[in-house]
Each structure stands twice: as structure tokens, then as C-alpha cells.
Amino acid sequence: MKKTQKATESSHTLIFKDLPDDAILVVFGFLQFPTLCRVKPVCKWWLQSIDRGIALRVGKKKFLSRDELREAVGKYYSEKRKFSEELATTYGWPIGKWDV
């Protein structure tokens, strides 16, 4: 059964590898940031492709006040999925990449 599973995973990876980079970025663009981070370890190729896609979507805004930082951290930890796109495109993703 493991051989079948590996063969299936390999064929999926080969299908993705045949797509142009732009098409792959479009596909990954439909996924939320937490999902992208969760699936990155599938294989080295996915890791590199997802990192490229994330780099194009993330924001780099600096926090202007302590209150702004508190609000963003509150959103991140209370309802990460609900606010992931807003937080990522404004400040970056994951939280360790924020410019504090």
C-alpha cells in the first residue's frame, strides 16, 4: 500500500511540475496562508513553490503603535483563519516575519 501511495504522490508532483510557474502561483493563490504553511513540507519542490507564492502576496508594513500591534496579535491568535489574508497581506506571514 505504501508503494501505491508513493506512486500517487509522485504522479501528482509530476503533474504540478509540468505546469508553468505562473499557473502554480495562481493555484496556490486560492489557499489561505495557514493552509499553505501546513502543506509546504509535502516535498522540496512544493516548499520552494509555496515560498515563492507567499513572497509575492505578503505585506511588510511596520507597526505604527503598540495598540496596532496588540490588535494584530489578538487577531492572529484568536481567529487566525478568519484574519489570515488581511494580516498576511498587511504585515507578513507567519507572525515571526512581522516587522516589530
C-alpha positions as CSV (number, residue, x, y, z in Angstrom):
1,M,0.0,0.0,0.0
2,K,2.9,2.4,0.7
3,K,4.2,1.9,-2.8
4,T,0.8,2.8,-4.3
5,Q,0.6,5.9,-2.1
6,K,4.1,7.0,-3.1
7,A,3.3,6.4,-6.8
8,T,0.2,8.6,-6.5
9,E,2.1,11.3,-4.7
10,S,4.8,11.2,-7.3
11,S,2.4,11.5,-10.2
12,H,0.7,14.5,-8.5
13,T,4.0,16.2,-8.1
14,L,4.9,15.4,-11.7
15,I,1.6,17.0,-12.9
16,F,2.3,20.1,-10.9
17,K,5.9,20.3,-12.2
18,D,4.6,20.3,-15.8
19,L,2.6,23.5,-15.2
20,P,4.1,26.9,-15.8
21,D,5.2,28.7,-12.6
22,D,2.5,31.4,-13.2
23,A,-0.2,28.7,-13.2
24,I,1.1,27.2,-10.0
25,L,1.1,30.5,-8.3
26,V,-2.5,31.1,-9.3
27,V,-3.5,27.7,-7.8
28,F,-1.6,28.4,-4.5
29,G,-3.2,31.9,-4.5
30,F,-6.6,30.3,-3.8
31,L,-5.3,28.8,-0.5
32,Q,-5.2,30.7,2.8
33,F,-1.8,31.3,4.4
34,P,-2.2,28.8,7.3
35,T,-3.1,26.1,4.7
36,L,0.0,27.0,2.5
37,C,2.2,26.8,5.6
38,R,0.7,23.4,6.5
39,V,1.3,21.8,3.1
40,K,4.8,23.2,2.4
41,P,6.5,20.1,3.8
42,V,4.9,17.8,1.2
43,C,8.2,17.9,-0.8
44,K,11.1,20.2,-1.5
45,W,9.5,21.3,-4.8
46,W,6.3,22.3,-3.0
47,L,8.2,24.1,-0.3
48,Q,10.1,26.2,-2.9
49,S,7.0,26.9,-5.0
50,I,4.9,27.9,-2.0
51,D,7.6,30.1,-0.6
52,R,7.8,32.0,-4.0
53,G,4.0,32.4,-3.9
54,I,3.9,33.6,-0.4
55,A,6.7,36.1,-1.1
56,L,4.5,37.7,-3.8
57,R,1.5,38.1,-1.5
58,V,2.8,39.2,1.9
59,G,3.0,42.7,3.1
60,K,5.8,44.4,5.0
61,K,4.0,47.2,6.9
62,K,5.7,48.3,10.1
63,F,3.6,48.8,13.2
64,L,2.9,52.4,13.9
65,S,1.8,52.0,17.5
66,R,1.7,49.5,20.4
67,D,-2.1,49.4,20.0
68,E,-1.9,48.4,16.4
69,L,0.5,45.6,17.3
70,R,-1.8,44.3,20.1
71,E,-4.8,44.3,17.8
72,A,-2.9,42.4,15.1
73,V,-1.6,39.8,17.6
74,G,-5.1,39.4,19.0
75,K,-6.5,38.7,15.6
76,Y,-3.7,36.3,14.9
77,Y,-4.2,34.2,18.0
78,S,-8.0,34.5,18.4
79,E,-9.2,33.8,14.8
80,K,-6.2,33.1,12.6
81,R,-8.1,31.6,9.7
82,K,-10.6,34.5,9.6
83,F,-8.0,37.2,9.5
84,S,-5.1,35.4,7.8
85,E,-5.4,37.1,4.5
86,E,-5.7,40.5,6.0
87,L,-2.8,40.0,8.4
88,A,-0.5,38.4,5.8
89,T,-1.0,41.0,3.1
90,T,-0.5,43.8,5.6
91,Y,2.2,42.6,7.9
92,G,3.5,39.3,6.5
93,W,3.2,35.6,7.4
94,P,3.8,33.9,9.8
95,I,3.8,36.2,12.8
96,G,7.6,35.6,13.2
97,K,8.2,37.6,10.0
98,W,6.4,40.7,11.2
99,D,8.5,43.9,11.4
100,V,8.0,44.9,15.1
